[in-house]
Amino acid sequence: MQRERETEKGGSSVREVVAMESGAGGERTRDSDGDCDMEEYGQLQQQLHSSKMRLHDRLQVATIATAERTAHKCGMKVSSRVMSALTDLTFKFAERLAVDAELFAQHAGRKKVDTDDVLLVARRNEDVLASLRLLAQSFAKSKEKGPEKKRKKAVADVPDT
């Protein structure tokens, strides 16, 4: 998504294009003449697009595997068109979730998204919210257990005198 705005400088109009896509780095840099560095902007856009495509491909593999597993359990088959539509729908849902979570983090005055932001976004869908709560709890438990194990090993490694 891009936003254009015009400003007046000494009677002449200067057009700025502000990149609003995540990962694009906010406003583009300008050289001494006030022109945007189009080459750098193009490279950033290309990197963003390739990253997005890799993520989409990985999501497609995971979505197809999940759909096939579920269909097999129910004794059904899923067409490739349905798989493709399901992947696109899932990707768009995940994109919207990420943008909303980022907005919640910004509203809270943070630069990083945390678990609470994701749970706030997911509250619109009870099934997703329940799954994410379970996942968040398992992450919290693994964080609690992790340091204890390391401390026990460190104490066990110390020789008795």
C-alpha positions in Angstrom: 0.0 0.0 0.0 1.4 3.4 -0.9 0.4 6.8 -0.1 1.2 9.9 -2.1 1.3 13.4 -0.8 2.2 16.7 -2.3 4.0 19.5 -0.5 4.9 23.0 -1.6 8.5 24.1 -1.5 9.3 27.6 -2.7 6.3 27.7 -5.0 7.1 24.4 -6.7 5.2 21.2 -5.9 7.2 18.2 -4.7 5.6 14.8 -4.8 6.6 12.2 -2.2 5.7 8.6 -2.2 5.8 7.0 1.2 6.1 3.3 1.4 3.6 1.9 3.9 4.4 -1.8 3.4 5.9 -3.5 6.4 9.6 -4.2 5.9 10.0 -1.4 3.4 11.6 0.8 6.0 9.1 3.6 6.2 9.9 6.7 4.1 12.4 6.3 1.3 15.6 8.2 1.4 16.2 11.2 -0.8 19.4 12.4 -2.4 20.7 16.0 -2.4 18.3 17.0 -5.2 15.3 15.7 -3.2 14.8 12.8 -5.6 13.9 9.4 -4.1 16.5 6.7 -4.5 14.5 4.6 -6.9 17.1 1.8 -7.2 17.2 1.2 -3.5 13.4 1.4 -3.3 13.1 -1.1 -6.1 15.5 -3.5 -4.4 13.6 -3.3 -1.1 10.3 -4.0 -3.0 11.9 -7.0 -4.7 13.2 -8.4 -1.4 9.8 -7.9 0.2 8.1 -9.6 -2.7 10.4 -12.6 -2.7 10.1 -13.0 1.0 6.4 -12.8 0.7 6.4 -15.5 -2.0 8.6 -17.8 0.0 6.3 -17.5 3.0 3.3 -18.1 0.7 4.9 -21.2 -0.7 5.7 -22.6 2.7 2.2 -21.9 3.9 0.9 -23.7 0.8 2.9 -26.8 1.6 1.6 -26.8 5.2 -2.0 -26.1 4.2 -2.0 -28.8 1.6 -0.6 -31.3 4.1 -3.1 -30.4 6.7 -6.0 -30.5 4.3 -4.9 -33.9 2.9 -4.6 -35.3 6.4 -8.0 -34.0 7.4 -9.6 -35.2 4.2 -8.0 -38.7 4.6 -9.4 -39.0 8.1 -12.9 -38.2 6.8 -12.6 -40.4 3.8 -12.7 -37.5 1.3 -10.6 -36.0 -1.4 -9.9 -32.3 -1.9 -9.4 -30.8 -5.4 -6.4 -28.8 -6.2 -8.6 -25.7 -6.8 -9.9 -25.9 -3.3 -6.4 -26.4 -1.9 -5.3 -23.3 -3.8 -8.2 -21.2 -2.6 -7.7 -22.5 1.0 -4.0 -21.5 0.8 -4.9 -18.0 -0.4 -7.5 -17.5 2.2 -5.2 -18.7 4.9 -2.4 -16.4 3.7 -4.7 -13.4 3.6 -6.0 -14.2 7.1 -2.5 -14.5 8.4 -1.5 -11.2 6.8 -4.4 -9.4 8.3 -3.6 -10.9 11.7 0.0 -9.8 11.5 -1.0 -6.2 10.5 -3.6 -6.0 13.3 -1.1 -7.4 15.8 1.5 -4.8 14.8 -1.1 -2.0 15.2 -1.9 -3.3 18.7 1.8 -3.3 19.6 2.2 0.3 18.2 -0.8 1.4 20.2 0.8 0.0 23.3 3.9 2.0 22.6 6.0 -1.1 21.7 8.1 -1.8 18.6 7.7 -5.6 18.9 4.6 -7.7 18.8 4.1 -10.0 21.8 1.7 -12.8 22.6 -0.9 -10.5 24.1 -1.2 -8.6 20.8 -1.8 -11.8 18.8 -4.4 -12.9 21.4 -6.2 -9.6 21.1 -6.4 -9.9 17.4 -7.6 -13.5 17.5 -10.4 -12.7 19.9 -12.7 -12.3 16.8 -12.5 -16.0 16.1 -13.1 -18.3 19.2 -11.5 -21.4 17.5 -8.3 -19.5 16.6 -8.2 -17.9 20.0 -8.5 -21.2 21.8 -5.7 -22.7 19.7 -3.4 -19.7 20.2 -4.0 -19.7 23.9 -2.9 -23.4 24.1 0.1 -22.6 22.0 1.0 -19.6 24.2 0.6 -21.7 27.3 3.0 -24.3 25.9 5.5 -21.6 25.1 5.2 -20.2 28.6 5.7 -23.7 30.1 8.8 -24.4 27.9 10.3 -21.0 28.9 9.8 -21.9 32.6 11.3 -25.3 32.3 14.3 -24.2 30.1 16.3 -22.2 32.7 15.7 -24.7 35.5 17.3 -27.6 33.5 20.3 -25.5 32.6 20.8 -24.5 36.3 20.6 -28.1 37.4 23.3 -29.2 34.9 25.5 -26.4 35.9 25.2 -27.4 39.6 25.8 -31.0 38.8 28.9 -30.2 36.8 30.6 -28.5 39.8 33.0 -31.0 41.5 32.6 -31.5 45.3 35.6 -30.3 47.4 
